Amino acid sequence: MFSKIGLAITFSPTSKALLKETLRLQKLFNSQLVIIHIGKKNETSENKLFEIIESVGLQKQNYDLIWDEGDPAKKLIKNCKTAKVDLFISGALEEEKLFKYFFGSVSRTIMHELTSTTLILKSPSEAPRSFKKFYLSVDYSTQSEKTIVSAYKFAIQEKAEEFVLIRDFHAPVLSTSIIDSGSINEIKILKQQWITEEKEKMKLFIKELNLTQIEPKIVCLYGKKGFESGNYARENNADIFIVNSPTKKDRLIDRLFLHTAEFAFEKLPSNLLIFR
């Protein structure tokens, strides 16, 4: 599924856990591994990095190391492209200062410009577990269809227990009704009608995708598009939340409206996978 995994590693306290999580996925996908470090190179930093790598039992012949200096986002994007990485992994704990740094301007640049599928591990563990609860934010685009199929293959490999397809939507007509109508019951009925219709659309959309090994669950939520799905994944303790990458159109309007991936970055609901 992924032939080459690229791991961004720093001198964070979570680096060992991040390596172990990555090694689990490397074994699952039978992938090549490229470790990428951006920072000044000297004897002290080299010894420190190799100490971290060797602490998880990883031998030099089993990975490629790319060491570069400069702007983290630009260098990560460049090196992933050069190395032909198709799954890029990074992560940090929310409590760390690194989280605020990496998941700020750097992460947004990577999210928009990196050509590799990107996995953000929210709280990497030194005793990694497989992802059992897959939650996806979907729409009716061709890109979303491809994301569902790819995520489903991933879920099968993980022997997942849940595969939840979430469609969050907003109906301007309903918003107008809320303003014009004084009846709470009428509003509730109208909202439920929209949700029921949306579920039927979703059933038709996924009918031809042949999702037979793990029965998918369809959830339709009315509310802020892009926000509701991430919030639902958080409330239901998803192991991994999956979204499409922002399109060129999304990039043009993201100053006014946040794409689903942007909402997910604002407050990670779980591990986050952005499919390209």
Backbone torsions as a table, in degrees:
resi	resn	phi	psi	omega
1	MET	NA	-48.5	173.3
2	PHE	-121.9	117.9	-175.8
3	SER	-84.3	-26.7	-179.4
4	LYS	-140.9	122.5	179.0
5	ILE	-101.9	132.5	174.9
6	GLY	-110.8	127.4	-179.6
7	LEU	-113.9	123.6	174.0
8	ALA	-86.5	120.0	-176.3
9	ILE	-123.5	142.2	178.1
10	THR	-126.4	-168.7	176.2
11	PHE	-97.2	31.3	178.7
12	SER	-70.1	152.7	175.3
13	PRO	-60.6	-18.4	-179.0
14	THR	-93.4	3.6	-174.9
15	SER	-60.1	-41.2	-179.8
16	LYS	-64.0	-44.2	178.9
17	ALA	-63.1	-40.2	179.8
18	LEU	-63.2	-40.5	176.9
19	LEU	-62.7	-43.5	-179.2
20	LYS	-65.5	-39.2	176.7
21	GLU	-62.6	-42.4	-178.9
22	THR	-66.2	-40.6	178.6
23	LEU	-63.2	-34.7	176.9
24	ARG	-62.8	-44.8	-179.4
25	LEU	-70.6	-35.3	177.0
26	GLN	-60.1	-42.4	178.4
27	LYS	-67.5	-41.1	-179.5
28	LEU	-60.1	-43.2	-176.5
29	PHE	-95.7	-4.7	-176.4
30	ASN	54.8	50.8	-173.5
31	SER	-101.1	160.6	167.1
32	GLN	-78.5	154.8	-178.6
33	LEU	-121.8	130.2	174.2
34	VAL	-120.5	121.8	177.4
35	ILE	-98.9	128.1	-177.0
36	ILE	-118.3	125.0	176.8
37	HIS	-124.7	128.8	178.1
38	ILE	-109.7	116.8	-178.9
39	GLY	164.5	170.9	-179.1
40	LYS	-66.3	139.3	-177.3
41	LYS	-106.6	120.5	173.9
42	ASN	-148.5	179.1	-175.6
43	GLU	-61.1	-41.1	-178.5
44	THR	-64.7	-47.5	-178.6
45	SER	-68.1	-35.3	177.3
46	GLU	-62.7	-48.3	-180.0
47	ASN	-60.5	-40.2	-179.0
48	LYS	-65.2	-43.4	-178.6
49	LEU	-66.7	-45.8	-179.5
50	PHE	-66.6	-29.7	176.6
51	GLU	-64.4	-42.2	178.3
52	ILE	-63.9	-46.1	-178.0
53	ILE	-63.9	-45.6	-178.0
54	GLU	-69.7	-22.1	-178.4
55	SER	-66.3	-19.0	178.6
56	VAL	-101.4	8.4	177.1
57	GLY	80.9	17.9	-178.9
58	LEU	-86.7	124.3	-179.4
59	GLN	-92.2	150.5	-175.1
60	LYS	-57.4	-33.1	-178.2
61	GLN	-73.7	-7.7	-176.5
62	ASN	-102.0	7.8	177.7
63	TYR	-156.9	161.7	171.5
64	ASP	-108.0	141.5	179.6
65	LEU	-114.1	127.6	173.9
66	ILE	-114.1	121.0	179.6
67	TRP	-117.3	123.2	-176.3
68	ASP	-140.5	162.7	178.0
69	GLU	-125.3	153.2	177.4
70	GLY	126.7	-160.0	179.8
71	ASP	-61.8	120.1	-174.7
72	PRO	-54.9	-47.7	-177.3
73	ALA	-63.7	-49.3	-178.0
74	LYS	-62.8	-41.5	-178.1
75	LYS	-70.5	-38.4	177.8
76	LEU	-64.7	-43.4	179.1
77	ILE	-63.0	-46.4	-179.3
78	LYS	-61.2	-47.8	-175.7
79	ASN	-71.1	-33.4	175.6
80	CYS	-64.7	-40.0	179.3
81	LYS	-67.5	-45.2	-179.4
82	THR	-62.9	-41.2	-178.1
83	ALA	-82.3	-3.6	-179.1
84	LYS	58.1	45.8	176.9
85	VAL	-74.0	131.4	176.9
86	ASP	-109.2	-7.8	169.7
87	LEU	-136.5	115.3	180.0
88	PHE	-103.1	130.3	-177.3
89	ILE	-120.6	137.5	172.7
90	SER	-151.2	170.8	178.6
91	GLY	177.5	159.0	176.4
92	ALA	-165.8	154.1	176.3
93	LEU	-73.8	145.8	-179.1
94	GLU	-61.2	-30.0	-175.8
95	GLU	-73.3	-18.7	-176.2
96	GLU	-80.5	149.4	175.5
97	LYS	-62.1	-31.6	-180.0
98	LEU	-57.9	-35.4	-178.7
99	PHE	-60.0	-48.9	-178.5
100	LYS	-62.9	-34.0	-179.5
101	TYR	-75.4	-55.1	-173.8
102	PHE	-69.0	-37.4	-177.2
103	PHE	-91.1	19.2	174.5
104	GLY	-100.0	-119.7	-176.0
105	SER	-64.2	-34.3	-179.1
106	VAL	-63.4	-48.8	-176.9
107	SER	-65.3	-37.4	-179.3
108	ARG	-66.4	-39.1	177.0
109	THR	-63.7	-45.3	179.1
110	ILE	-62.2	-43.3	-177.7
111	MET	-59.5	-38.2	-176.6
112	HIS	-86.5	-29.1	-169.7
113	GLU	-113.4	-21.1	179.8
114	LEU	-69.0	135.7	-178.5
115	THR	-90.9	-6.8	-179.9
116	SER	-89.9	149.9	168.1
117	THR	-60.0	138.9	-171.8
118	THR	-121.3	128.9	177.3
119	LEU	-114.9	119.3	176.3
120	ILE	-103.2	114.9	179.3
121	LEU	-90.0	113.3	-173.7
122	LYS	-64.3	-50.4	-178.8
123	SER	-137.9	77.9	-177.7
124	PRO	-58.9	145.4	-176.6
125	SER	-120.5	147.8	176.1
126	GLU	-77.1	-7.9	173.5
127	ALA	-123.3	71.1	-173.3
128	PRO	-63.4	146.0	177.5
129	ARG	-120.7	156.2	177.4
130	SER	-70.0	156.6	178.1
131	PHE	-82.0	119.2	-178.1
132	LYS	-104.1	-23.1	-176.3
133	LYS	-118.9	101.2	-179.2
134	PHE	-95.5	123.9	177.0
135	TYR	-122.8	128.2	-176.8
136	LEU	-121.8	136.9	171.1
137	SER	-93.1	121.1	-173.5
138	VAL	-128.0	157.6	170.2
139	ASP	-134.3	-162.0	-175.5
140	TYR	-103.4	19.5	-178.3
141	SER	-81.2	161.8	175.4
142	THR	-63.0	-37.7	178.9
143	GLN	-62.1	-42.1	179.4
144	SER	-64.9	-38.0	177.6
145	GLU	-60.1	-44.6	178.8
146	LYS	-64.7	-39.1	178.9
147	THR	-63.0	-43.7	179.5
148	ILE	-59.9	-46.8	-178.6
149	VAL	-63.3	-44.7	179.8
150	SER	-65.5	-43.9	179.4
151	ALA	-63.7	-35.0	180.0
152	TYR	-65.6	-41.2	176.8
153	LYS	-61.9	-41.4	177.4
154	PHE	-61.1	-46.6	-178.6
155	ALA	-61.4	-39.1	178.5
156	ILE	-63.9	-43.4	178.6
157	GLN	-62.5	-33.1	-180.0
158	GLU	-83.8	-4.7	-175.1
159	LYS	55.5	48.1	-176.4
160	ALA	-64.8	153.2	179.8
161	GLU	-100.3	-25.5	179.9
162	GLU	-132.4	139.0	174.3
163	PHE	-136.6	99.6	-170.1
164	VAL	-110.5	122.7	178.4
165	LEU	-101.1	117.9	-174.9
166	ILE	-110.2	125.1	176.5
167	ARG	-115.4	106.5	174.7
168	ASP	-101.0	140.4	-173.2
169	PHE	-148.0	161.3	179.5
170	HIS	-132.0	131.5	-178.9
171	ALA	-113.4	107.9	179.9
172	PRO	-55.7	-35.1	-180.0
173	VAL	-61.6	-39.4	179.5
174	LEU	-67.0	-37.6	178.4
175	SER	-62.2	-41.2	178.0
176	THR	-64.0	-39.8	179.1
177	SER	-62.9	-38.4	179.7
178	ILE	-62.6	-37.5	-179.6
179	ILE	-72.5	-43.3	-173.4
180	ASP	-82.3	-25.4	-174.4
181	SER	-100.4	143.3	178.1
182	GLY	-100.7	0.6	-175.7
183	SER	-96.5	115.0	178.4
184	ILE	-65.8	-38.9	-180.0
185	ASN	-63.5	-41.6	178.5
186	GLU	-61.9	-40.0	179.5
187	ILE	-64.9	-43.2	179.2
188	LYS	-62.3	-42.3	-179.9
189	ILE	-64.0	-45.3	-179.7
190	LEU	-62.7	-42.3	179.3
191	LYS	-62.7	-43.0	179.9
192	GLN	-65.2	-35.0	177.2
193	GLN	-63.1	-43.3	178.3
194	TRP	-62.1	-43.7	-179.2
195	ILE	-64.0	-42.9	179.0
196	THR	-62.4	-44.0	178.5
197	GLU	-63.1	-39.5	-179.6
198	GLU	-65.9	-38.2	177.7
199	LYS	-62.8	-39.9	178.9
200	GLU	-65.4	-39.4	176.5
201	LYS	-62.0	-42.6	179.9
202	MET	-63.1	-41.5	179.5
203	LYS	-60.2	-42.1	178.4
204	LEU	-67.1	-38.1	-177.6
205	PHE	-63.6	-42.0	-175.1
206	ILE	-93.7	-4.9	-175.9
207	LYS	-57.3	-39.2	-175.2
208	GLU	-87.8	2.6	-175.7
209	LEU	-86.5	-7.2	175.1
210	ASN	59.4	49.7	179.1
211	LEU	-90.4	82.2	-169.7
212	THR	-106.7	-22.9	-174.2
213	GLN	-79.4	-37.5	174.5
214	ILE	-122.6	121.4	-177.4
215	GLU	-69.2	119.3	-179.7
216	PRO	-75.4	147.0	175.0
217	LYS	-107.1	132.7	179.6
218	ILE	-102.2	128.1	177.4
219	VAL	-127.2	125.4	176.7
220	CYS	-115.4	128.7	-175.5
221	LEU	-126.5	129.8	175.3
222	TYR	-90.7	132.7	178.4
223	GLY	156.9	-153.2	-177.2
224	LYS	-70.0	115.0	-176.5
225	LYS	-61.3	127.9	-179.9
226	GLY	96.6	-28.0	-178.6
227	PHE	-90.4	-44.2	-173.0
228	GLU	-60.8	-40.0	-177.3
229	SER	-65.3	-43.3	178.0
230	GLY	-65.0	-39.2	179.0
231	ASN	-65.6	-39.3	178.5
232	TYR	-64.8	-41.9	178.7
233	ALA	-62.2	-39.9	179.6
234	ARG	-65.5	-47.0	-177.6
235	GLU	-64.3	-27.3	-178.2
236	ASN	-101.9	13.8	174.6
237	ASN	55.4	49.1	176.9
238	ALA	-60.7	144.5	173.8
239	ASP	-80.3	-34.0	-179.6
240	ILE	-148.2	134.0	179.4
241	PHE	-111.7	127.2	-171.4
242	ILE	-118.8	133.1	-179.7
243	VAL	-135.5	164.4	171.3
244	ASN	-77.2	156.3	172.8
245	SER	-74.4	152.0	177.3
246	PRO	-61.6	137.9	177.8
247	THR	-87.1	173.9	177.9
248	LYS	-60.2	-37.0	178.4
249	LYS	-63.6	-41.5	178.9
250	ASP	-60.7	-38.2	-177.6
251	ARG	-64.4	-33.1	-178.7
252	LEU	-71.2	-28.6	-174.9
253	ILE	-109.8	1.8	-172.4
254	ASP	-70.9	-7.3	174.1
255	ARG	-75.1	-22.1	-179.9
256	LEU	-103.3	-38.7	-176.9
257	PHE	-131.0	134.1	179.6
258	LEU	-82.1	131.3	172.7
259	HIS	-70.4	160.9	-179.2
260	THR	-53.5	-43.1	180.0
261	ALA	-62.6	-35.5	178.4
262	GLU	-64.7	-44.1	177.2
263	PHE	-59.7	-41.2	-179.3
264	ALA	-63.6	-36.5	178.7
265	PHE	-68.6	-33.9	-178.3
266	GLU	-57.9	-40.2	177.3
267	LYS	-151.1	97.1	-175.3
268	LEU	-55.2	120.7	178.7
269	PRO	-76.2	-24.5	-177.1
270	SER	-174.7	-163.7	168.2
271	ASN	-59.3	141.3	-173.7
272	LEU	-120.3	126.5	178.1
273	LEU	-117.4	121.3	178.8
274	ILE	-107.6	110.4	-177.7
275	PHE	-83.5	136.5	175.4
276	ARG	-99.2	NA	NA
